[in-house]
Amino acid sequence: MPLALILFAVALGESTETAPAYVLEYPGVAFGVLPAEMASPVEGELSDSSGAVLSPPNSSGTEIRIYYWSEELDPNTRKGDWLVERLSTMLPPDVLPNLLMGEPDWVEGSMASPYRETASIGLVPTVNFNLINENGAVTGEGKAAAMFRNGYSVLFYMLAPGESMMNVRAVLDVVISEMYLEAD
C-alpha cells in the first residue's frame, strides 16, 4: 500500500467493527471512513428513489459528492461507460469544457473493511479526470467511482483544485476500500 494511503488510513483511524462514518440508508451503503471535508455532509432530499449528499464549503476547495438512484440496469450495461456518462451529467456544467477524462478502471471494494467477506460492495468502476485550462495546465484533479447493488446505482466523486495538497485519488481509493453494504 502506498505511503500516502497508509498515512490517510492512520489519520482517519483504523477500521473496526464500530459505527460507520456515514450510511446512505436507501441504497444500504456504509462508508467506513470519509475525509474531514465530509465531517458535516450537506444532505439534499434523500428518498428511496434518489438522493444527493455534498461536502460543505471548506478551506481546501475540495468537493465531494455522492448521488444515488433506484434503477434496474440492463444486465449488459457496461458499468464503466455508465460511470463516464453519468459523471459527465453530474459535474458542474462550467467545468465540462475543461474536462479531460481517463479510461475506466476497476477496483475491488471493501478490501479494508471488517465486512469484506460478508458485505462487500464488490467490483467498482473508477475513472480519473482532470480539469485543464486553455494552455493545458491542470486546474483541478478528480476521481469518480460507482457501485451497483440492491437495485441502486451510486456515483461518488472527489474534485480538488490543482494547487491542492490533497491526493484525492488516493483518498477515494481508501474510501472505496472501507465501504460495505449495510445490513437491512
C-alpha positions as a Markdown table, in Angstrom:
| # | Residue | x | y | z |
|---|---|---|---|---|
| 1 | Met | 0.0 | 0.0 | 0.0 |
| 2 | Pro | 1.5 | 3.4 | -0.9 |
| 3 | Leu | 2.7 | 5.6 | 2.0 |
| 4 | Ala | 0.0 | 8.2 | 1.3 |
| 5 | Leu | -2.8 | 5.6 | 1.7 |
| 6 | Ile | -1.3 | 4.3 | 4.9 |
| 7 | Leu | -0.9 | 7.8 | 6.3 |
| 8 | Phe | -4.5 | 8.7 | 5.3 |
| 9 | Ala | -5.9 | 5.5 | 6.9 |
| 10 | Val | -4.0 | 6.1 | 10.1 |
| 11 | Ala | -5.2 | 9.7 | 10.2 |
| 12 | Leu | -8.8 | 8.6 | 9.8 |
| 13 | Gly | -8.4 | 5.8 | 12.4 |
| 14 | Glu | -8.2 | 2.1 | 11.9 |
| 15 | Ser | -11.3 | 0.4 | 10.7 |
| 16 | Thr | -13.0 | -1.6 | 13.4 |
| 17 | Glu | -16.5 | -3.0 | 13.8 |
| 18 | Thr | -17.9 | 0.3 | 15.0 |
| 19 | Ala | -20.4 | 2.6 | 13.6 |
| 20 | Pro | -19.6 | 3.8 | 10.0 |
| 21 | Ala | -18.7 | 7.4 | 9.3 |
| 22 | Tyr | -21.9 | 7.7 | 7.1 |
| 23 | Val | -24.7 | 5.5 | 5.9 |
| 24 | Leu | -26.8 | 6.0 | 2.8 |
| 25 | Glu | -30.0 | 4.4 | 4.1 |
| 26 | Tyr | -31.8 | 3.7 | 0.9 |
| 27 | Pro | -29.1 | 2.0 | -1.2 |
| 28 | Gly | -27.9 | 0.5 | 2.1 |
| 29 | Val | -24.3 | 1.5 | 1.7 |
| 30 | Ala | -22.0 | 2.3 | 4.6 |
| 31 | Phe | -18.9 | 4.4 | 4.4 |
| 32 | Gly | -16.4 | 3.2 | 7.0 |
| 33 | Val | -14.4 | 6.4 | 6.6 |
| 34 | Leu | -14.8 | 9.7 | 4.9 |
| 35 | Pro | -12.3 | 12.6 | 4.6 |
| 36 | Ala | -12.6 | 15.5 | 7.1 |
| 37 | Glu | -14.3 | 17.6 | 4.3 |
| 38 | Met | -17.3 | 15.4 | 4.8 |
| 39 | Ala | -17.4 | 15.6 | 8.6 |
| 40 | Ser | -20.7 | 17.5 | 8.3 |
| 41 | Pro | -22.2 | 16.4 | 5.0 |
| 42 | Val | -25.0 | 18.5 | 3.4 |
| 43 | Glu | -27.8 | 16.2 | 2.6 |
| 44 | Gly | -30.1 | 17.0 | -0.2 |
| 45 | Glu | -33.5 | 15.3 | -0.5 |
| 46 | Leu | -32.9 | 11.6 | 0.3 |
| 47 | Ser | -35.7 | 9.3 | -0.8 |
| 48 | Asp | -36.0 | 5.7 | -1.8 |
| 49 | Ser | -35.8 | 6.7 | -5.4 |
| 50 | Ser | -32.8 | 9.1 | -5.4 |
| 51 | Gly | -30.6 | 11.4 | -3.3 |
| 52 | Ala | -27.5 | 13.6 | -3.1 |
| 53 | Val | -25.0 | 14.3 | -0.3 |
| 54 | Leu | -22.4 | 17.0 | -0.7 |
| 55 | Ser | -19.4 | 18.2 | 1.2 |
| 56 | Pro | -19.9 | 21.6 | 2.8 |
| 57 | Pro | -17.7 | 24.5 | 1.6 |
| 58 | Asn | -14.2 | 24.0 | 3.0 |
| 59 | Ser | -10.8 | 25.8 | 3.0 |
| 60 | Ser | -9.1 | 23.2 | 0.8 |
| 61 | Gly | -11.7 | 23.8 | -2.0 |
| 62 | Thr | -12.2 | 20.0 | -2.2 |
| 63 | Glu | -15.6 | 18.9 | -3.5 |
| 64 | Ile | -17.1 | 15.6 | -2.6 |
| 65 | Arg | -20.4 | 14.5 | -3.9 |
| 66 | Ile | -22.4 | 11.3 | -3.6 |
| 67 | Tyr | -25.5 | 10.6 | -5.7 |
| 68 | Tyr | -27.8 | 7.6 | -5.9 |
| 69 | Trp | -30.7 | 6.4 | -8.0 |
| 70 | Ser | -33.1 | 3.5 | -7.7 |
| 71 | Glu | -32.8 | 1.9 | -11.1 |
| 72 | Glu | -32.6 | -1.6 | -12.6 |
| 73 | Leu | -29.8 | -1.6 | -15.2 |
| 74 | Asp | -29.8 | -3.9 | -18.1 |
| 75 | Pro | -27.5 | -6.8 | -17.3 |
| 76 | Asn | -25.5 | -5.9 | -20.4 |
| 77 | Thr | -24.8 | -2.4 | -19.2 |
| 78 | Arg | -21.1 | -1.6 | -19.4 |
| 79 | Lys | -20.8 | -0.1 | -15.9 |
| 80 | Gly | -17.5 | 1.8 | -16.7 |
| 81 | Asp | -19.3 | 3.5 | -19.6 |
| 82 | Trp | -22.3 | 4.2 | -17.3 |
| 83 | Leu | -19.9 | 5.9 | -14.8 |
| 84 | Val | -18.2 | 8.1 | -17.5 |
| 85 | Glu | -21.6 | 9.1 | -19.0 |
| 86 | Arg | -23.3 | 9.8 | -15.6 |
| 87 | Leu | -20.3 | 11.7 | -14.3 |
| 88 | Ser | -20.4 | 14.0 | -17.3 |
| 89 | Thr | -24.0 | 14.9 | -16.4 |
| 90 | Met | -23.4 | 15.4 | -12.7 |
| 91 | Leu | -20.3 | 17.6 | -12.8 |
| 92 | Pro | -21.0 | 21.3 | -12.7 |
| 93 | Pro | -21.7 | 22.5 | -16.2 |
| 94 | Asp | -19.0 | 25.2 | -16.1 |
| 95 | Val | -16.2 | 22.6 | -15.8 |
| 96 | Leu | -17.3 | 20.4 | -18.8 |
| 97 | Pro | -15.4 | 22.4 | -21.4 |
| 98 | Asn | -12.2 | 21.9 | -19.4 |
| 99 | Leu | -12.8 | 18.2 | -18.6 |
| 100 | Leu | -10.2 | 15.6 | -19.6 |
| 101 | Met | -11.2 | 12.1 | -18.5 |
| 102 | Gly | -9.2 | 8.9 | -18.4 |
| 103 | Glu | -10.3 | 5.4 | -19.2 |
| 104 | Pro | -12.4 | 3.5 | -16.6 |
| 105 | Asp | -10.6 | 1.0 | -14.3 |
| 106 | Trp | -11.9 | -1.5 | -11.8 |
| 107 | Val | -11.0 | -2.0 | -8.1 |
| 108 | Glu | -12.3 | -4.4 | -5.5 |
| 109 | Gly | -14.3 | -2.5 | -2.9 |
| 110 | Ser | -14.5 | -3.2 | 0.9 |
| 111 | Met | -10.9 | -4.7 | 1.0 |
| 112 | Ala | -10.0 | -2.8 | 4.2 |
| 113 | Ser | -13.5 | -3.2 | 5.7 |
| 114 | Pro | -14.1 | -5.7 | 8.5 |
| 115 | Tyr | -17.1 | -6.7 | 6.5 |
| 116 | Arg | -15.2 | -7.6 | 3.2 |
| 117 | Glu | -16.2 | -11.3 | 3.4 |
| 118 | Thr | -19.9 | -10.8 | 4.3 |
| 119 | Ala | -21.0 | -7.4 | 2.9 |
| 120 | Ser | -18.6 | -6.4 | 0.1 |
| 121 | Ile | -19.6 | -3.8 | -2.4 |
| 122 | Gly | -17.8 | -5.9 | -5.0 |
| 123 | Leu | -16.0 | -4.6 | -8.1 |
| 124 | Val | -16.2 | -0.8 | -8.5 |
| 125 | Pro | -15.6 | 1.1 | -11.7 |
| 126 | Thr | -13.4 | 4.2 | -11.2 |
| 127 | Val | -12.2 | 6.9 | -13.5 |
| 128 | Asn | -9.6 | 9.7 | -13.0 |
| 129 | Phe | -10.2 | 13.1 | -14.5 |
| 130 | Asn | -8.5 | 16.5 | -14.7 |
| 131 | Leu | -9.7 | 20.0 | -15.4 |
| 132 | Ile | -7.3 | 21.8 | -17.7 |
| 133 | Asn | -7.1 | 25.4 | -18.9 |
| 134 | Glu | -6.6 | 26.7 | -22.4 |
| 135 | Asn | -2.8 | 26.3 | -22.0 |
| 136 | Gly | -3.1 | 22.7 | -20.9 |
| 137 | Ala | -2.3 | 23.3 | -17.3 |
| 138 | Val | -4.1 | 21.2 | -14.7 |
| 139 | Thr | -6.5 | 23.4 | -12.7 |
| 140 | Gly | -8.3 | 20.5 | -11.0 |
| 141 | Glu | -7.8 | 16.8 | -10.2 |
| 142 | Gly | -10.5 | 14.3 | -9.5 |
| 143 | Lys | -11.6 | 10.7 | -9.3 |
| 144 | Ala | -15.1 | 9.2 | -9.5 |
| 145 | Ala | -16.4 | 5.7 | -8.7 |
| 146 | Ala | -19.8 | 3.9 | -8.9 |
| 147 | Met | -21.3 | 0.9 | -7.3 |
| 148 | Phe | -24.4 | -1.1 | -8.2 |
| 149 | Arg | -26.2 | -3.0 | -5.6 |
| 150 | Asn | -29.7 | -3.7 | -4.3 |
| 151 | Gly | -31.3 | -2.1 | -7.3 |
| 152 | Tyr | -29.4 | 1.1 | -6.9 |
| 153 | Ser | -26.7 | 2.9 | -8.8 |
| 154 | Val | -24.4 | 5.1 | -6.6 |
| 155 | Leu | -22.0 | 7.6 | -8.0 |
| 156 | Phe | -19.4 | 9.4 | -5.9 |
| 157 | Tyr | -16.6 | 11.7 | -6.8 |
| 158 | Met | -13.9 | 14.0 | -5.3 |
| 159 | Leu | -12.5 | 17.0 | -7.0 |
| 160 | Ala | -9.8 | 19.3 | -5.7 |
| 161 | Pro | -8.1 | 22.4 | -7.1 |
| 162 | Gly | -4.9 | 21.8 | -9.0 |
| 163 | Glu | -2.9 | 23.5 | -6.3 |
| 164 | Ser | -4.4 | 21.4 | -3.5 |
| 165 | Met | -2.0 | 19.2 | -1.5 |
| 166 | Met | -4.7 | 16.5 | -1.1 |
| 167 | Asn | -4.3 | 13.5 | -3.3 |
| 168 | Val | -8.0 | 13.0 | -4.0 |
| 169 | Arg | -7.4 | 9.8 | -6.0 |
| 170 | Ala | -5.6 | 8.1 | -3.1 |
| 171 | Val | -8.2 | 9.3 | -0.7 |
| 172 | Leu | -11.1 | 8.0 | -2.8 |
| 173 | Asp | -9.3 | 4.6 | -3.0 |
| 174 | Val | -9.2 | 4.5 | 0.8 |
| 175 | Val | -12.9 | 5.4 | 1.0 |
| 176 | Ile | -13.8 | 2.6 | -1.5 |
| 177 | Ser | -11.7 | 0.1 | 0.5 |
| 178 | Glu | -13.7 | 0.9 | 3.6 |
| 179 | Met | -17.2 | 0.9 | 2.1 |
| 180 | Tyr | -19.6 | -2.0 | 2.7 |
| 181 | Leu | -23.2 | -3.0 | 2.4 |
| 182 | Glu | -25.3 | -2.1 | 5.4 |
| 183 | Ala | -27.4 | -4.8 | 6.9 |
| 184 | Asp | -31.2 | -4.4 | 6.2 |
